[in-house]
Amino acid sequence: MKLSEIDATLREIQVAPVKTLGQNFLHDQNLARWIVDKADLTAEDYIVEIGPGLGALTQFLLDSGARVLAIEKDRRLADFLRKRFTTDRFEILHADALDFDLRQLFSQLRVKLLGNLPYYISSQLLLKFTKYPSPISLWLLMLQKEMARRISATPGTSDYGALTLVVQLHYRVEYLRTVPASVFLPQPDVDSAFVRLSPRAHDELPDYDAETFSRVVRRGFSQRRKQLRNLLREEIPAWNEAASAIGFDPRARAEELTLEQWIALSNLAQSADSSAPVSIGLESFPVVDEEDCVLGEAPRAEVHGNNLRHRAVHILVFNSLGELFLQKRSRWKDRHPRLWDSSAAGHVDAGEDYDAAASREFQEELGVTAELTRVTKLRATEKTGQEFIWLYRAQHDGPFELARSEIEYGEFFPVNVISEWIKARPDDFAPGFLECWKASTQDDVEALVPSA
């Protein structure tokens, strides 16, 4: 919309920009078109637009053929947009973006986020919508210039800090361009900037423990003027040796280390049992025939390497809202790392029965206990990895103490979201979980949900 059109529209719908909501309306159509071009949209994209205002970007987003969900906090603007865009590819949600439930986005094939984040809550919105793991594949955001510089900063600069590393740990950040205040009505007091975020490849950075990394970085940047050796003495007693091994000056301050050096530093600080992969060399599994009768036992490597039939358990844990807890498998798993899986799952050990294995895995992986109920048994097939699987259900609201050597992340999801997610992106899930899910119809799965 042109400047004159914005002014006329605001008068017509009797809306005066609210400064406390960060309402500044973009009137440069060329810039709006440029922004949308940078998103590389197709008809398969599902766009979440934060703060659509009068729809300066929305029209160009819809022109791409994509579906658009616009989140607008001001009811007057939400009502205006609902009348302006009547296509079934557009949905307006009158809500605070900070309250938006990100889990529903997992059910979409490809999600991209665009928006002009209100400056007064930009950091909260940024951290919310970049929470890892994320269903979003691209972020194109207009931020206050200072914030854009912070998250895209490089080592050795004054903008480089803990927020930089927290965001760049999972995402590549590009500072695209500065946006002058003059392209908005009313003009904000500061300039803006556009940044583009995209997820890092799984193997782009060395392995790390996220909790340890976050703790070390926060402590390292707690007093920027101090040398790191004074701030991280408790974390890394052998400081000179660490600096030599990682390749930085032992007198360095926090802003001088690269992301990779911070990862290496946090790995040195990581305690021996915090998240290191569990030794699996001594594990032994029962080897069974096509009727699940025990023939003998063999080491894990031999069982998996020779595709021998063996036994496993899967447990579906529902909370009191009927939501199902899913775990994201650790990067250290020998099979299906980083894929989503049942709430808890594992092999039946030699000399162990299914029920005992289920109770053990439940406690080891989630750190709690609960009554487990058998649901159904799956035959060993290529799709189950030659595992006979007994499926169990349980009810528990958490919180859980996740075994970080086994589980990278876990969260409760509505059953309908999981169902649509599987349809949209089945490769996100471990095959064993998919077979457990297919073992029942959708009605059967919903019947597993405990009554509230």
LUMZA-530627 format. One record per residue (C-alpha): x, y, z. Coordinates in steps of 0.05 Angstrom, whole numbers. Layout:
+--------+--------+--------+
|     xx |     yy |     zz |
+--------+--------+--------+
|      X |      Y |      Z |
...
+--------+--------+--------+
***
This chain:
+--------+--------+--------+
|     xx |     yy |     zz |
+--------+--------+--------+
|      0 |      0 |      0 |
|     23 |     70 |    -17 |
|     31 |    124 |     36 |
|    -33 |    159 |     15 |
|    -71 |     93 |     16 |
|    -47 |     75 |     85 |
|    -67 |    144 |    112 |
|   -136 |    139 |     80 |
|   -147 |     67 |    104 |
|   -128 |     83 |    175 |
|   -178 |    141 |    176 |
|   -232 |     97 |    144 |
|   -226 |     41 |    196 |
|   -214 |     92 |    251 |
|   -146 |     65 |    273 |
|    -91 |    108 |    301 |
|    -23 |     72 |    305 |
|     -9 |     49 |    376 |
|     63 |     61 |    396 |
|     60 |     11 |    453 |
|     44 |    -44 |    402 |
|    100 |    -23 |    357 |
|     53 |     -6 |    300 |
|     92 |     24 |    242 |
|     62 |     11 |    173 |
|    107 |     -4 |    113 |
|     90 |     40 |     53 |
|    148 |     23 |      6 |
|    119 |    -28 |    -43 |
|    185 |    -42 |    -76 |
|    214 |    -61 |     -9 |
|    154 |   -105 |      6 |
|    163 |   -140 |    -60 |
|    238 |   -148 |    -46 |
|    224 |   -179 |     22 |
|    177 |   -231 |     -7 |
|    226 |   -247 |    -64 |
|    279 |   -264 |    -12 |
|    233 |   -317 |     17 |
|    234 |   -357 |    -48 |
|    162 |   -378 |    -40 |
|    123 |   -433 |    -76 |
|     51 |   -458 |    -72 |
|     76 |   -513 |    -24 |
|     97 |   -463 |     29 |
|     58 |   -448 |     92 |
|     74 |   -377 |    115 |
|     67 |   -350 |    185 |
|     66 |   -274 |    183 |
|     74 |   -238 |    249 |
|     44 |   -168 |    254 |
|     13 |   -162 |    184 |
|    -14 |    -92 |    199 |
|    -53 |    -70 |    137 |
|    -26 |   -126 |     94 |
|     33 |    -93 |     59 |
|     69 |   -160 |     55 |
|      8 |   -204 |     57 |
|    -16 |   -188 |    -14 |
|     52 |   -207 |    -43 |
|     55 |   -270 |     -1 |
|    -13 |   -292 |    -28 |
|      7 |   -275 |    -99 |
|     61 |   -330 |    -94 |
|      7 |   -383 |    -86 |
|     28 |   -399 |    -14 |
|    -19 |   -407 |     44 |
|    -14 |   -352 |     97 |
|    -30 |   -351 |    171 |
|    -26 |   -280 |    196 |
|    -22 |   -266 |    271 |
|    -47 |   -197 |    290 |
|    -55 |   -172 |    361 |
|    -98 |   -112 |    344 |
|   -170 |   -135 |    334 |
|   -186 |    -75 |    289 |
|   -131 |    -93 |    241 |
|   -149 |   -167 |    244 |
|   -221 |   -150 |    224 |
|   -196 |   -106 |    167 |
|   -151 |   -161 |    140 |
|   -206 |   -212 |    145 |
|   -249 |   -169 |     99 |
|   -192 |   -151 |     52 |
|   -167 |   -221 |     38 |
|   -223 |   -271 |     25 |
|   -184 |   -327 |     -7 |
|   -185 |   -395 |     28 |
|   -108 |   -392 |     28 |
|   -110 |   -337 |     80 |
|   -125 |   -344 |    155 |
|   -122 |   -287 |    205 |
|   -111 |   -303 |    277 |
|   -127 |   -248 |    327 |
|    -76 |   -264 |    381 |
|    -11 |   -245 |    414 |
|     45 |   -280 |    376 |
|     79 |   -295 |    442 |
|     19 |   -340 |    459 |
|     19 |   -377 |    392 |
|     25 |   -453 |    398 |
|     84 |   -471 |    353 |
|     69 |   -546 |    357 |
|     13 |   -541 |    306 |
|     65 |   -520 |    253 |
|     96 |   -590 |    254 |
|     36 |   -614 |    214 |
|     54 |   -570 |    155 |
|    100 |   -594 |     99 |
|    144 |   -531 |     95 |
|    137 |   -471 |    141 |
|    168 |   -402 |    132 |
|    163 |   -344 |    180 |
|    160 |   -271 |    159 |
|    147 |   -211 |    201 |
|    163 |   -142 |    226 |
|    175 |   -159 |    299 |
|    152 |   -105 |    348 |
|    216 |    -77 |    378 |
|    192 |    -79 |    449 |
|    184 |   -155 |    448 |
|    230 |   -173 |    391 |
|    279 |   -213 |    433 |
|    223 |   -254 |    465 |
|    191 |   -268 |    397 |
|    258 |   -285 |    366 |
|    275 |   -336 |    421 |
|    205 |   -365 |    418 |
|    203 |   -376 |    343 |
|    275 |   -401 |    338 |
|    266 |   -451 |    395 |
|    301 |   -516 |    375 |
|    278 |   -563 |    347 |
|    234 |   -522 |    301 |
|    184 |   -538 |    246 |
|    204 |   -474 |    210 |
|    252 |   -478 |    151 |
|    265 |   -404 |    139 |
|    258 |   -340 |    179 |
|    257 |   -272 |    145 |
|    250 |   -218 |    198 |
|    252 |   -143 |    204 |
|    284 |   -124 |    270 |
|    311 |    -63 |    303 |
|    379 |    -52 |    270 |
|    417 |    -63 |    336 |
|    382 |   -130 |    347 |
|    397 |   -152 |    275 |
|    470 |   -135 |    285 |
|    473 |   -174 |    350 |
|    446 |   -240 |    322 |
|    488 |   -235 |    258 |
|    552 |   -212 |    292 |
|    621 |   -242 |    282 |
|    676 |   -254 |    334 |
|    716 |   -194 |    356 |
|    659 |   -144 |    349 |
|    622 |   -107 |    404 |
|    555 |   -137 |    380 |
|    580 |   -208 |    389 |
|    551 |   -238 |    452 |
|    513 |   -294 |    485 |
|    450 |   -282 |    443 |
|    493 |   -287 |    380 |
|    517 |   -355 |    399 |
|    450 |   -381 |    424 |
|    419 |   -365 |    356 |
|    478 |   -384 |    312 |
|    486 |   -451 |    347 |
|    426 |   -476 |    307 |
|    418 |   -426 |    251 |
|    458 |   -390 |    198 |
|    442 |   -315 |    202 |
|    448 |   -267 |    144 |
|    444 |   -191 |    152 |
|    409 |   -173 |     87 |
|    399 |    -97 |     88 |
|    387 |    -37 |    131 |
|    317 |     -6 |    127 |
|    310 |     69 |    140 |
|    255 |     94 |    186 |
|    227 |    136 |    128 |
|    192 |     75 |     96 |
|    144 |     70 |    155 |
|     83 |    109 |    177 |
|     91 |    134 |    230 |
|    167 |    135 |    228 |
|    201 |     97 |    285 |
|    257 |    129 |    324 |
|    309 |     80 |    299 |
|    328 |     45 |    235 |
|    310 |    -28 |    221 |
|    344 |    -85 |    186 |
|    325 |   -149 |    151 |
|    357 |   -215 |    171 |
|    347 |   -285 |    143 |
|    356 |   -347 |    185 |
|    362 |   -418 |    159 |
|    374 |   -483 |    198 |
|    444 |   -511 |    201 |
|    457 |   -579 |    172 |
|    463 |   -634 |    225 |
|    536 |   -645 |    210 |
|    556 |   -572 |    202 |
|    583 |   -565 |    272 |
|    619 |   -612 |    320 |
|    578 |   -651 |    370 |
|    560 |   -615 |    434 |
|    515 |   -617 |    494 |
|    466 |   -559 |    489 |
|    456 |   -549 |    564 |
|    531 |   -547 |    578 |
|    543 |   -501 |    519 |
|    489 |   -452 |    543 |
|    516 |   -453 |    614 |
|    588 |   -440 |    593 |
|    570 |   -385 |    545 |
|    526 |   -349 |    596 |
|    582 |   -351 |    647 |
|    634 |   -330 |    596 |
|    595 |   -268 |    575 |
|    572 |   -250 |    646 |
|    629 |   -199 |    652 |
|    655 |   -180 |    583 |
|    716 |   -142 |    608 |
|    743 |   -200 |    646 |
|    788 |   -253 |    616 |
|    754 |   -320 |    607 |
|    804 |   -356 |    650 |
|    776 |   -318 |    710 |
|    704 |   -332 |    693 |
|    710 |   -405 |    673 |
|    760 |   -429 |    725 |
|    710 |   -476 |    757 |
|    688 |   -504 |    690 |
|    758 |   -515 |    661 |
|    813 |   -519 |    714 |
|    868 |   -535 |    663 |
|    858 |   -470 |    626 |
|    925 |   -462 |    592 |
|    922 |   -532 |    564 |
|    851 |   -520 |    540 |
|    870 |   -455 |    505 |
|    929 |   -489 |    471 |
|    887 |   -548 |    448 |
|    830 |   -506 |    421 |
|    875 |   -452 |    392 |
|    862 |   -386 |    427 |
|    901 |   -339 |    471 |
|    895 |   -360 |    545 |
|    883 |   -286 |    561 |
|    824 |   -282 |    512 |
|    757 |   -250 |    529 |
|    690 |   -279 |    510 |
|    680 |   -240 |    445 |
|    745 |   -266 |    416 |
|    725 |   -340 |    410 |
|    689 |   -368 |    349 |
|    627 |   -411 |    354 |
|    668 |   -474 |    341 |
|    717 |   -454 |    397 |
|    659 |   -444 |    445 |
|    633 |   -513 |    427 |
|    702 |   -543 |    440 |
|    706 |   -505 |    506 |
|    638 |   -530 |    528 |
|    657 |   -601 |    510 |
|    717 |   -596 |    556 |
|    671 |   -570 |    611 |
|    621 |   -626 |    601 |
|    622 |   -675 |    659 |
|    637 |   -747 |    642 |
|    567 |   -772 |    651 |
|    525 |   -711 |    631 |
|    510 |   -730 |    560 |
|    564 |   -775 |    534 |
|    538 |   -834 |    494 |
|    525 |   -896 |    534 |
|    573 |   -953 |    522 |
|    536 |  -1006 |    483 |
|    592 |  -1055 |    470 |
|    571 |  -1103 |    525 |
|    497 |  -1105 |    510 |
|    469 |  -1173 |    492 |
|    400 |  -1186 |    461 |
|    359 |  -1249 |    455 |
|    357 |  -1275 |    384 |
|    288 |  -1303 |    366 |
|    255 |  -1341 |    309 |
|    195 |  -1321 |    266 |
|    148 |  -1340 |    324 |
|    188 |  -1299 |    375 |
|    217 |  -1361 |    408 |
|    287 |  -1351 |    437 |
|    343 |  -1385 |    398 |
|    401 |  -1355 |    437 |
|    433 |  -1288 |    448 |
|    483 |  -1243 |    413 |
|    518 |  -1176 |    422 |
|    482 |  -1114 |    398 |
|    529 |  -1102 |    340 |
|    520 |  -1173 |    314 |
|    444 |  -1170 |    321 |
|    439 |  -1105 |    282 |
|    496 |  -1120 |    234 |
|    466 |  -1187 |    213 |
|    393 |  -1164 |    216 |
|    375 |  -1218 |    267 |
|    305 |  -1221 |    296 |
|    303 |  -1193 |    367 |
|    256 |  -1159 |    416 |
|    238 |  -1087 |    434 |
|    187 |  -1046 |    472 |
|    154 |   -980 |    456 |
|    115 |   -937 |    505 |
|     65 |   -882 |    489 |
|     58 |   -832 |    546 |
|     -3 |   -787 |    548 |
|    -14 |   -728 |    594 |
|    -80 |   -709 |    626 |
|    -97 |   -667 |    565 |
|    -93 |   -727 |    520 |
|    -28 |   -703 |    487 |
|     26 |   -754 |    468 |
|     99 |   -745 |    490 |
|    149 |   -754 |    433 |
|    224 |   -758 |    441 |
|    275 |   -734 |    390 |
|    329 |   -787 |    388 |
|    400 |   -768 |    407 |
|    453 |   -755 |    354 |
|    493 |   -811 |    385 |
|    442 |   -866 |    371 |
|    469 |   -920 |    324 |
|    402 |   -924 |    289 |
|    357 |   -867 |    267 |
|    393 |   -810 |    303 |
|    355 |   -744 |    311 |
|    289 |   -774 |    288 |
|    225 |   -769 |    329 |
|    204 |   -832 |    365 |
|    157 |   -861 |    416 |
|    157 |   -831 |    486 |
|    205 |   -886 |    509 |
|    232 |   -946 |    471 |
|    287 |   -996 |    476 |
|    311 |  -1067 |    467 |
|    294 |  -1127 |    511 |
|    360 |  -1150 |    541 |
|    382 |  -1223 |    546 |
|    347 |  -1257 |    605 |
|    293 |  -1203 |    608 |
|    219 |  -1206 |    589 |
|    179 |  -1152 |    554 |
|    145 |  -1123 |    616 |
|    210 |  -1117 |    654 |
|    243 |  -1084 |    594 |
|    186 |  -1034 |    588 |
|    190 |  -1014 |    661 |
|    265 |  -1007 |    657 |
|    265 |   -966 |    593 |
|    211 |   -921 |    620 |
|    250 |   -904 |    682 |
|    318 |   -900 |    647 |
|    296 |   -854 |    591 |
|    244 |   -810 |    626 |
|    267 |   -814 |    698 |
|    197 |   -830 |    726 |
|    153 |   -890 |    738 |
|     80 |   -903 |    720 |
|     32 |   -960 |    709 |
|     43 |   -990 |    640 |
|    -12 |  -1025 |    601 |
|     -1 |  -1070 |    541 |
|    -34 |  -1047 |    477 |
|    -13 |  -1092 |    420 |
|     45 |  -1134 |    393 |
|     79 |  -1122 |    326 |
|    113 |  -1176 |    286 |
|    186 |  -1171 |    267 |
|    192 |  -1144 |    196 |
|    241 |  -1103 |    156 |
|    201 |  -1041 |    175 |
|    210 |  -1054 |    249 |
|    284 |  -1068 |    240 |
|    269 |  -1143 |    252 |
|    243 |  -1127 |    321 |
|    183 |  -1159 |    354 |
|    152 |  -1100 |    390 |
|    105 |  -1098 |    448 |
|     70 |  -1030 |    450 |
|     50 |  -1002 |    518 |
|     14 |   -939 |    541 |
|     20 |   -898 |    605 |
|     -5 |   -833 |    634 |
|     41 |   -780 |    663 |
|     43 |   -705 |    661 |
|    118 |   -698 |    672 |
|    164 |   -665 |    682 |
|    213 |   -718 |    659 |
|    288 |   -726 |    672 |
|    309 |   -744 |    601 |
|    368 |   -789 |    590 |
|    410 |   -740 |    550 |
|    452 |   -796 |    520 |
|    388 |   -825 |    490 |
|    342 |   -766 |    480 |
|    360 |   -698 |    450 |
|    292 |   -666 |    464 |
|    221 |   -685 |    483 |
|    153 |   -652 |    482 |
|     79 |   -667 |    487 |
|     39 |   -659 |    421 |
|    -35 |   -662 |    407 |
|    -53 |   -729 |    374 |
|    -84 |   -695 |    313 |
|    -21 |   -655 |    301 |
|     21 |   -719 |    302 |
|    -26 |   -752 |    253 |
|    -21 |   -694 |    204 |
|     54 |   -688 |    215 |
|     64 |   -761 |    196 |
|     24 |   -750 |    132 |
|     64 |   -687 |    114 |
|    135 |   -710 |    134 |
|    140 |   -784 |    151 |
|    216 |   -782 |    145 |
|    218 |   -741 |    210 |
|    201 |   -805 |    249 |
|    237 |   -869 |    267 |
|    208 |   -928 |    228 |
|    192 |   -967 |    291 |
|    147 |   -911 |    316 |
|    112 |   -907 |    249 |
|     97 |   -981 |    252 |
|     70 |   -973 |    322 |
|     26 |   -916 |    298 |
|      1 |   -956 |    238 |
|    -14 |  -1016 |    282 |
|    -79 |   -980 |    301 |
|   -128 |   -938 |    262 |
|   -133 |   -864 |    281 |
|   -195 |   -881 |    322 |
|   -154 |   -933 |    360 |
|    -99 |   -884 |    373 |
|   -148 |   -833 |    400 |
|   -178 |   -888 |    444 |
|   -109 |   -896 |    476 |
|   -115 |   -825 |    504 |
|   -133 |   -831 |    578 |
|   -197 |   -797 |    599 |
|   -186 |   -727 |    628 |
+--------+--------+--------+
***
